Amino acid sequence: MELDLAGAELKAVLNRLRRAQGQISGVIRMIEEGRDCEEVVTQLAAASRALDRAGFAIIATGLQQCLTGIEDGRGSVEDRDEMRSRLEKLFLSLA
């Protein structure tokens, strides 16, 4: 399954991933500084949500592309069923 992220979709996913990257760097710094456990966990939860949202955005784009292919009649029924199964597994991996 090839994913074609372009324009606004790509920018949104990259922004979410950069946000998560910054939050994870913040968590590491907080741990190194011996910060309060609750603050560390709160920041870690924020990073986790940012990663989840990036993943969901990627999967949503894949679903949209897959549905467009189905509507256009591209691929066999078996190919479409396999794609559906793979996308479902990806989606559930983030749940």
N, CA, C and O atoms as a Tinker XYZ file with bonds, in Angstrom:
   380  protein
     1  N      0.859000   -1.175000    0.000000    73     2
     2  CA     0.000000    0.000000    0.000000    64     1     3
     3  C      0.899000    1.231000    0.000000    63     2     4     5
     4  O      1.657000    1.467000    0.941000    81     3
     5  N      0.802000    1.982000   -1.038000    73     3     6
     6  CA     1.582000    3.202000   -1.154000    64     5     7
     7  C      0.713000    4.378000   -0.712000    63     6     8     9
     8  O     -0.448000    4.485000   -1.106000    81     7
     9  N      1.274000    5.238000    0.092000    73     7    10
    10  CA     0.543000    6.386000    0.604000    64     9    11
    11  C      1.033000    7.648000   -0.076000    63    10    12    13
    12  O      2.233000    7.918000   -0.133000    81    11
    13  N      0.091000    8.411000   -0.587000    73    11    14
    14  CA     0.450000    9.637000   -1.290000    64    13    15
    15  C     -0.060000   10.835000   -0.496000    63    14    16    17
    16  O     -1.191000   11.283000   -0.683000    81    15
    17  N      0.791000   11.346000    0.396000    73    15    18
    18  CA     0.438000   12.541000    1.156000    64    17    19
    19  C      0.919000   13.759000    0.381000    63    18    20    21
    20  O      2.068000   13.819000   -0.057000    81    19
    21  N      0.037000   14.713000    0.220000    73    19    22
    22  CA     0.415000   15.906000   -0.525000    64    21    23
    23  C     -0.219000   17.133000    0.109000    63    22    24    25
    24  O     -1.225000   17.044000    0.813000    81    23
    25  N      0.387000   18.265000   -0.153000    73    23    26
    26  CA    -0.181000   19.543000    0.252000    64    25    27
    27  C     -0.505000   19.645000    1.714000    63    26    28    29
    28  O      0.341000   19.415000    2.578000    81    27
    29  N     -1.747000   19.994000    1.980000    73    27    30
    30  CA    -2.200000   20.251000    3.348000    64    29    31
    31  C     -2.131000   19.003000    4.216000    63    30    32    33
    32  O     -1.821000   19.091000    5.404000    81    31
    33  N     -2.418000   17.836000    3.633000    73    31    34
    34  CA    -2.354000   16.586000    4.403000    64    33    35
    35  C     -0.940000   16.342000    4.912000    63    34    36    37
    36  O     -0.731000   16.023000    6.083000    81    35
    37  N      0.025000   16.497000    4.013000    73    35    38
    38  CA     1.420000   16.284000    4.375000    64    37    39
    39  C      1.857000   17.277000    5.441000    63    38    40    41
    40  O      2.512000   16.905000    6.415000    81    39
    41  N      1.498000   18.524000    5.257000    73    39    42
    42  CA     1.873000   19.565000    6.221000    64    41    43
    43  C      1.281000   19.269000    7.588000    63    42    44    45
    44  O      1.968000   19.416000    8.599000    81    43
    45  N      0.025000   18.856000    7.641000    73    43    46
    46  CA    -0.634000   18.568000    8.918000    64    45    47
    47  C      0.034000   17.396000    9.634000    63    46    48    49
    48  O      0.263000   17.459000   10.841000    81    47
    49  N      0.347000   16.333000    8.903000    73    47    50
    50  CA     0.992000   15.164000    9.512000    64    49    51
    51  C      2.378000   15.544000   10.014000    63    50    52    53
    52  O      2.748000   15.201000   11.137000    81    51
    53  N      3.147000   16.250000    9.190000    73    51    54
    54  CA     4.494000   16.648000    9.614000    64    53    55
    55  C      4.449000   17.570000   10.821000    63    54    56    57
    56  O      5.295000   17.457000   11.708000    81    55
    57  N      3.485000   18.478000   10.877000    73    55    58
    58  CA     3.347000   19.358000   12.045000    64    57    59
    59  C      3.054000   18.558000   13.302000    63    58    60    61
    60  O      3.621000   18.833000   14.360000    81    59
    61  N      2.180000   17.578000   13.196000    73    59    62
    62  CA     1.866000   16.742000   14.366000    64    61    63
    63  C      3.095000   15.959000   14.823000    63    62    64    65
    64  O      3.360000   15.846000   16.020000    81    63
    65  N      3.835000   15.425000   13.865000    73    63    66
    66  CA     5.032000   14.658000   14.215000    64    65    67
    67  C      6.105000   15.556000   14.829000    63    66    68    69
    68  O      6.790000   15.147000   15.766000    81    67
    69  N      6.255000   16.763000   14.315000    73    67    70
    70  CA     7.225000   17.696000   14.902000    64    69    71
    71  C      6.809000   18.107000   16.314000    63    70    72    73
    72  O      7.647000   18.251000   17.205000    81    71
    73  N      5.501000   18.293000   16.502000    73    71    74
    74  CA     4.997000   18.627000   17.833000    64    73    75
    75  C      5.322000   17.494000   18.802000    63    74    76    77
    76  O      5.781000   17.735000   19.919000    81    75
    77  N      5.081000   16.258000   18.368000    73    75    78
    78  CA     5.381000   15.102000   19.220000    64    77    79
    79  C      6.877000   15.024000   19.509000    63    78    80    81
    80  O      7.284000   14.726000   20.632000    81    79
    81  N      7.687000   15.292000   18.497000    73    79    82
    82  CA     9.136000   15.268000   18.674000    64    81    83
    83  C      9.564000   16.283000   19.737000    63    82    84    85
    84  O     10.388000   15.972000   20.598000    81    83
    85  N      9.017000   17.467000   19.680000    73    83    86
    86  CA     9.323000   18.490000   20.676000    64    85    87
    87  C      8.862000   18.087000   22.065000    63    86    88    89
    88  O      9.558000   18.321000   23.052000    81    87
    89  N      7.680000   17.479000   22.137000    73    87    90
    90  CA     7.159000   17.054000   23.432000    64    89    91
    91  C      8.005000   15.931000   24.020000    63    90    92    93
    92  O      8.250000   15.905000   25.226000    81    91
    93  N      8.450000   15.010000   23.180000    73    91    94
    94  CA     9.298000   13.922000   23.667000    64    93    95
    95  C     10.638000   14.471000   24.150000    63    94    96    97
    96  O     11.163000   14.020000   25.168000    81    95
    97  N     11.189000   15.439000   23.427000    73    95    98
    98  CA    12.429000   16.084000   23.895000    64    97    99
    99  C     12.200000   16.744000   25.246000    63    98   100   101
   100  O     13.063000   16.712000   26.123000    81    99
   101  N     11.021000   17.344000   25.399000    73    99   102
   102  CA    10.668000   17.955000   26.675000    64   101   103
   103  C     10.573000   16.936000   27.793000    63   102   104   105
   104  O     11.010000   17.198000   28.914000    81   103
   105  N     10.007000   15.779000   27.500000    73   103   106
   106  CA     9.895000   14.713000   28.508000    64   105   107
   107  C     11.288000   14.256000   28.941000    63   106   108   109
   108  O     11.549000   14.091000   30.132000    81   107
   109  N     12.166000   14.056000   27.984000    73   107   110
   110  CA    13.531000   13.626000   28.305000    64   109   111
   111  C     14.220000   14.663000   29.196000    63   110   112   113
   112  O     14.857000   14.317000   30.191000    81   111
   113  N     14.086000   15.912000   28.830000    73   111   114
   114  CA    14.683000   17.003000   29.614000    64   113   115
   115  C     14.095000   17.028000   31.035000    63   114   116   117
   116  O     14.821000   17.199000   32.014000    81   115
   117  N     12.782000   16.855000   31.128000    73   115   118
   118  CA    12.132000   16.875000   32.440000    64   117   119
   119  C     12.632000   15.737000   33.328000    63   118   120   121
   120  O     12.859000   15.924000   34.523000    81   119
   121  N     12.800000   14.564000   32.734000    73   119   122
   122  CA    13.301000   13.422000   33.508000    64   121   123
   123  C     14.728000   13.681000   33.962000    63   122   124   125
   124  O     15.079000   13.417000   35.111000    81   123
   125  N     15.554000   14.202000   33.048000    73   123   126
   126  CA    16.941000   14.505000   33.394000    64   125   127
   127  C     17.033000   15.542000   34.511000    63   126   128   129
   128  O     17.956000   15.505000   35.325000    81   127
   129  N     16.073000   16.468000   34.544000    73   127   130
   130  CA    16.057000   17.519000   35.568000    64   129   131
   131  C     15.396000   17.062000   36.872000    63   130   132   133
   132  O     15.386000   17.793000   37.862000    81   131
   133  N     14.848000   15.854000   36.860000    73   131   134
   134  CA    14.202000   15.348000   38.072000    64   133   135
   135  C     12.871000   16.021000   38.366000    63   134   136   137
   136  O     12.514000   16.192000   39.532000    81   135
   137  N     12.130000   16.404000   37.333000    73   135   138
   138  CA    10.857000   17.105000   37.503000    64   137   139
   139  C      9.795000   16.194000   38.086000    63   138   140   141
   140  O      9.943000   14.973000   38.127000    81   139
   141  N      8.738000   16.812000   38.527000    73   139   142
   142  CA     7.607000   16.131000   39.152000    64   141   143
   143  C      7.026000   15.068000   38.216000    63   142   144   145
   144  O      6.864000   15.303000   37.019000    81   143
   145  N      6.718000   13.904000   38.776000    73   143   146
   146  CA     6.194000   12.773000   38.019000    64   145   147
   147  C      4.912000   13.139000   37.260000    63   146   148   149
   148  O      4.747000   12.757000   36.102000    81   147
   149  N      4.024000   13.864000   37.897000    73   147   150
   150  CA     2.753000   14.227000   37.263000    64   149   151
   151  C      2.983000   15.106000   36.032000    63   150   152   153
   152  O      2.313000   14.939000   35.013000    81   151
   153  N      3.923000   16.034000   36.127000    73   151   154
   154  CA     4.248000   16.886000   34.985000    64   153   155
   155  C      4.825000   16.067000   33.825000    63   154   156   157
   156  O      4.487000   16.296000   32.664000    81   155
   157  N      5.696000   15.114000   34.155000    73   155   158
   158  CA     6.311000   14.267000   33.136000    64   157   159
   159  C      5.244000   13.428000   32.427000    63   158   160   161
   160  O      5.224000   13.348000   31.199000    81   159
   161  N      4.370000   12.814000   33.200000    73   159   162
   162  CA     3.331000   11.962000   32.622000    64   161   163
   163  C      2.367000   12.784000   31.772000    63   162   164   165
   164  O      1.926000   12.327000   30.718000    81   163
   165  N      2.041000   13.982000   32.217000    73   163   166
   166  CA     1.154000   14.864000   31.440000    64   165   167
   167  C      1.783000   15.190000   30.091000    63   166   168   169
   168  O      1.108000   15.145000   29.063000    81   167
   169  N      3.058000   15.516000   30.091000    73   167   170
   170  CA     3.761000   15.828000   28.844000    64   169   171
   171  C      3.874000   14.589000   27.955000    63   170   172   173
   172  O      3.746000   14.681000   26.734000    81   171
   173  N      4.112000   13.447000   28.564000    73   171   174
   174  CA     4.205000   12.202000   27.802000    64   173   175
   175  C      2.860000   11.858000   27.164000    63   174   176   177
   176  O      2.817000   11.391000   26.026000    81   175
   177  N      1.774000   12.082000   27.880000    73   175   178
   178  CA     0.438000   11.839000   27.331000    64   177   179
   179  C      0.167000   12.755000   26.135000    63   178   180   181
   180  O     -0.449000   12.333000   25.156000    81   179
   181  N      0.620000   13.991000   26.211000    73   179   182
   182  CA     0.443000   14.926000   25.097000    64   181   183
   183  C      1.217000   14.442000   23.866000    63   182   184   185
   184  O      0.715000   14.527000   22.745000    81   183
   185  N      2.416000   13.945000   24.070000    73   183   186
   186  CA     3.211000   13.421000   22.955000    64   185   187
   187  C      2.529000   12.198000   22.343000    63   186   188   189
   188  O      2.496000   12.039000   21.123000    81   187
   189  N      2.000000   11.358000   23.186000    73   187   190
   190  CA     1.298000   10.169000   22.707000    64   189   191
   191  C      0.083000   10.548000   21.863000    63   190   192   193
   192  O     -0.159000    9.946000   20.816000    81   191
   193  N     -0.670000   11.532000   22.309000    73   191   194
   194  CA    -1.841000   11.992000   21.540000    64   193   195
   195  C     -1.423000   12.572000   20.188000    63   194   196   197
   196  O     -2.088000   12.341000   19.178000    81   195
   197  N     -0.331000   13.319000   20.173000    73   195   198
   198  CA     0.145000   13.892000   18.910000    64   197   199
   199  C      0.543000   12.785000   17.934000    63   198   200   201
   200  O      0.241000   12.875000   16.744000    81   199
   201  N      1.214000   11.747000   18.424000    73   199   202
   202  CA     1.583000   10.623000   17.563000    64   201   203
   203  C      0.347000    9.877000   17.069000    63   202   204   205
   204  O      0.266000    9.503000   15.899000    81   203
   205  N     -0.610000    9.664000   17.962000    73   203   206
   206  CA    -1.851000    8.987000   17.574000    64   205   207
   207  C     -2.578000    9.769000   16.483000    63   206   208   209
   208  O     -3.055000    9.187000   15.510000    81   207
   209  N     -2.660000   11.063000   16.645000    73   207   210
   210  CA    -3.356000   11.888000   15.651000    64   209   211
   211  C     -2.644000   11.866000   14.310000    63   210   212   213
   212  O     -3.296000   11.857000   13.266000    81   211
   213  N     -1.334000   11.859000   14.321000    73   211   214
   214  CA    -0.589000   11.753000   13.065000    64   213   215
   215  C     -0.875000   10.409000   12.407000    63   214   216   217
   216  O     -1.090000   10.334000   11.197000    81   215
   217  N     -0.877000    9.360000   13.204000    73   215   218
   218  CA    -1.182000    8.030000   12.670000    64   217   219
   219  C     -2.579000    7.947000   12.100000    63   218   220   221
   220  O     -2.778000    7.388000   11.022000    81   219
   221  N     -3.555000    8.498000   12.814000    73   219   222
   222  CA    -4.930000    8.490000   12.317000    64   221   223
   223  C     -5.055000    9.295000   11.028000    63   222   224   225
   224  O     -5.805000    8.912000   10.131000    81   223
   225  N     -4.334000   10.398000   10.928000    73   223   226
   226  CA    -4.376000   11.206000    9.707000    64   225   227
   227  C     -3.802000   10.425000    8.528000    63   226   228   229
   228  O     -4.334000   10.493000    7.420000    81   227
   229  N     -2.735000    9.694000    8.759000    73   227   230
   230  CA    -2.138000    8.876000    7.704000    64   229   231
   231  C     -3.107000    7.776000    7.289000    63   230   232   233
   232  O     -3.296000    7.535000    6.097000    81   231
   233  N     -3.715000    7.114000    8.249000    73   231   234
   234  CA    -4.663000    6.043000    7.932000    64   233   235
   235  C     -5.885000    6.595000    7.214000    63   234   236   237
   236  O     -6.378000    5.981000    6.268000    81   235
   237  N     -6.377000    7.742000    7.652000    73   235   238
   238  CA    -7.545000    8.345000    6.998000    64   237   239
   239  C     -7.232000    8.655000    5.533000    63   238   240   241
   240  O     -8.076000    8.460000    4.658000    81   239
   241  N     -6.022000    9.136000    5.273000    73   239   242
   242  CA    -5.618000    9.409000    3.894000    64   241   243
   243  C     -5.557000    8.115000    3.100000    63   242   244   245
   244  O     -5.999000    8.065000    1.952000    81   243
   245  N     -5.016000    7.081000    3.702000    73   243   246
   246  CA    -4.970000    5.773000    3.043000    64   245   247
   247  C     -6.357000    5.243000    2.739000    63   246   248   249
   248  O     -6.598000    4.700000    1.661000    81   247
   249  N     -7.272000    5.401000    3.690000    73   247   250
   250  CA    -8.646000    4.971000    3.459000    64   249   251
   251  C     -9.284000    5.738000    2.310000    63   250   252   253
   252  O     -9.957000    5.158000    1.458000    81   251
   253  N     -9.067000    7.034000    2.298000    73   251   254
   254  CA    -9.632000    7.862000    1.243000    64   253   255
   255  C     -9.077000    7.443000   -0.121000    63   254   256   257
   256  O     -9.828000    7.331000   -1.091000    81   255
   257  N     -7.784000    7.216000   -0.193000    73   255   258
   258  CA    -7.174000    6.798000   -1.451000    64   257   259
   259  C     -7.682000    5.423000   -1.870000    63   258   260   261
   260  O     -7.912000    5.172000   -3.053000    81   259
   261  N     -7.856000    4.537000   -0.894000    73   259   262
   262  CA    -8.362000    3.204000   -1.178000    64   261   263
   263  C     -9.791000    3.282000   -1.712000    63   262   264   265
   264  O    -10.130000    2.620000   -2.693000    81   263
   265  N    -10.626000    4.094000   -1.061000    73   263   266
   266  CA   -12.008000    4.237000   -1.500000    64   265   267
   267  C    -12.086000    4.849000   -2.888000    63   266   268   269
   268  O    -12.935000    4.462000   -3.691000    81   267
   269  N    -11.222000    5.787000   -3.169000    73   267   270
   270  CA   -11.183000    6.389000   -4.506000    64   269   271
   271  C    -10.839000    5.324000   -5.536000    63   270   272   273
   272  O    -11.423000    5.291000   -6.619000    81   271
   273  N     -9.898000    4.460000   -5.204000    73   271   274
   274  CA    -9.529000    3.366000   -6.105000    64   273   275
   275  C    -10.678000    2.398000   -6.324000    63   274   276   277
   276  O    -10.878000    1.911000   -7.437000    81   275
   277  N    -11.439000    2.116000   -5.265000    73   275   278
   278  CA   -12.585000    1.223000   -5.377000    64   277   279
   279  C    -13.651000    1.853000   -6.264000    63   278   280   281
   280  O    -14.206000    1.189000   -7.140000    81   279
   281  N    -13.936000    3.129000   -6.041000    73   279   282
   282  CA   -14.948000    3.826000   -6.828000    64   281   283
   283  C    -14.550000    3.885000   -8.298000    63   282   284   285
   284  O    -15.408000    3.835000   -9.180000    81   283
   285  N    -13.257000    3.992000   -8.562000    73   283   286
   286  CA   -12.769000    4.053000   -9.935000    64   285   287
   287  C    -12.648000    2.666000  -10.565000    63   286   288   289
   288  O    -12.325000    2.534000  -11.745000    81   287
   289  N    -12.913000    1.636000   -9.761000    73   287   290
   290  CA   -12.852000    0.270000  -10.269000    64   289   291
   291  C    -11.449000   -0.283000  -10.400000    63   290   292   293
   292  O    -11.238000   -1.274000  -11.099000    81   291
   293  N    -10.477000    0.349000   -9.733000    73   291   294
   294  CA    -9.101000   -0.135000   -9.802000    64   293   295
   295  C     -8.928000   -1.337000   -8.887000    63   294   296   297
   296  O     -9.439000   -1.348000   -7.768000    81   295
   297  N     -8.228000   -2.322000   -9.347000    73   295   298
   298  CA    -7.920000   -3.492000   -8.529000    64   297   299
   299  C     -9.048000   -4.502000   -8.518000    63   298   300   301
   300  O    -10.211000   -4.168000   -8.743000    81   299
   301  N     -8.679000   -5.744000   -8.251000    73   299   302
   302  CA    -9.666000   -6.811000   -8.184000    64   301   303
   303  C    -10.383000   -6.773000   -6.837000    63   302   304   305
   304  O     -9.973000   -6.058000   -5.923000    81   303
   305  N    -11.436000   -7.537000   -6.731000    73   303   306
   306  CA   -12.180000   -7.636000   -5.470000    64   305   307
   307  C    -11.261000   -8.150000   -4.372000    63   306   308   309
   308  O    -11.319000   -7.681000   -3.235000    81   307
   309  N    -10.413000   -9.116000   -4.713000    73   307   310
   310  CA    -9.481000   -9.677000   -3.724000    64   309   311
   311  C     -8.487000   -8.620000   -3.257000    63   310   312   313
   312  O     -8.173000   -8.528000   -2.070000    81   311
   313  N     -7.992000   -7.814000   -4.214000    73   311   314
   314  CA    -7.060000   -6.736000   -3.854000    64   313   315
   315  C     -7.731000   -5.740000   -2.912000    63   314   316   317
   316  O     -7.137000   -5.309000   -1.924000    81   315
   317  N     -8.958000   -5.385000   -3.223000    73   315   318
   318  CA    -9.681000   -4.415000   -2.387000    64   317   319
   319  C     -9.960000   -4.988000   -1.010000    63   318   320   321
   320  O     -9.853000   -4.283000   -0.007000    81   319
   321  N    -10.322000   -6.279000   -0.956000    73   319   322
   322  CA   -10.568000   -6.916000    0.343000    64   321   323
   323  C     -9.298000   -6.982000    1.178000    63   322   324   325
   324  O     -9.324000   -6.760000    2.389000    81   323
   325  N     -8.179000   -7.291000    0.511000    73   323   326
   326  CA    -6.899000   -7.336000    1.214000    64   325   327
   327  C     -6.528000   -5.950000    1.734000    63   326   328   329
   328  O     -6.073000   -5.811000    2.869000    81   327
   329  N     -6.722000   -4.923000    0.900000    73   327   330
   330  CA    -6.419000   -3.553000    1.308000    64   329   331
   331  C     -7.277000   -3.153000    2.498000    63   330   332   333
   332  O     -6.780000   -2.550000    3.449000    81   331
   333  N     -8.552000   -3.483000    2.450000    73   331   334
   334  CA    -9.461000   -3.168000    3.550000    64   333   335
   335  C     -8.976000   -3.824000    4.839000    63   334   336   337
   336  O     -8.964000   -3.196000    5.897000    81   335
   337  N     -8.579000   -5.083000    4.741000    73   335   338
   338  CA    -8.094000   -5.816000    5.911000    64   337   339
   339  C     -6.816000   -5.176000    6.464000    63   338   340   341
   340  O     -6.673000   -5.034000    7.679000    81   339
   341  N     -5.895000   -4.792000    5.590000    73   339   342
   342  CA    -4.654000   -4.168000    6.037000    64   341   343
   343  C     -4.912000   -2.819000    6.705000    63   342   344   345
   344  O     -4.323000   -2.511000    7.741000    81   343
   345  N     -5.801000   -2.011000    6.102000    73   343   346
   346  CA    -6.126000   -0.712000    6.693000    64   345   347
   347  C     -6.819000   -0.878000    8.041000    63   346   348   349
   348  O     -6.577000   -0.113000    8.974000    81   347
   349  N     -7.675000   -1.877000    8.131000    73   347   350
   350  CA    -8.360000   -2.145000    9.402000    64   349   351
   351  C     -7.348000   -2.505000   10.485000    63   350   352   353
   352  O     -7.448000   -2.020000   11.612000    81   351
   353  N     -6.377000   -3.349000   10.154000    73   351   354
   354  CA    -5.344000   -3.724000   11.121000    64   353   355
   355  C     -4.518000   -2.517000   11.545000    63   354   356   357
   356  O     -4.187000   -2.367000   12.721000    81   355
   357  N     -4.186000   -1.655000   10.582000    73   355   358
   358  CA    -3.439000   -0.436000   10.915000    64   357   359
   359  C     -4.231000    0.447000   11.861000    63   358   360   361
   360  O     -3.702000    0.954000   12.850000    81   359
   361  N     -5.502000    0.622000   11.545000    73   359   362
   362  CA    -6.362000    1.445000   12.381000    64   361   363
   363  C     -6.434000    0.891000   13.806000    63   362   364   365
   364  O     -6.303000    1.634000   14.778000    81   363
   365  N     -6.641000   -0.411000   13.914000    73   363   366
   366  CA    -6.746000   -1.031000   15.236000    64   365   367
   367  C     -5.431000   -0.983000   16.006000    63   366   368   369
   368  O     -5.433000   -0.985000   17.237000    81   367
   369  N     -4.305000   -0.940000   15.288000    73   367   370
   370  CA    -3.012000   -0.872000   15.975000    64   369   371
   371  C     -2.855000    0.440000   16.741000    63   370   372   373
   372  O     -2.074000    0.524000   17.688000    81   371
   373  N     -3.608000    1.468000   16.322000    73   371   374
   374  CA    -3.547000    2.768000   17.023000    64   373   375
   375  C     -4.599000    2.886000   18.116000    63   374   376   377
   376  O     -4.529000    3.780000   18.960000    81   375
   377  N     -5.564000    1.991000   18.099000    73   375   378
   378  CA    -6.669000    2.081000   19.066000    64   377   379
   379  C     -6.243000    1.662000   20.451000    63   378   380
   380  O     -7.053000    1.681000   21.378000    81   379
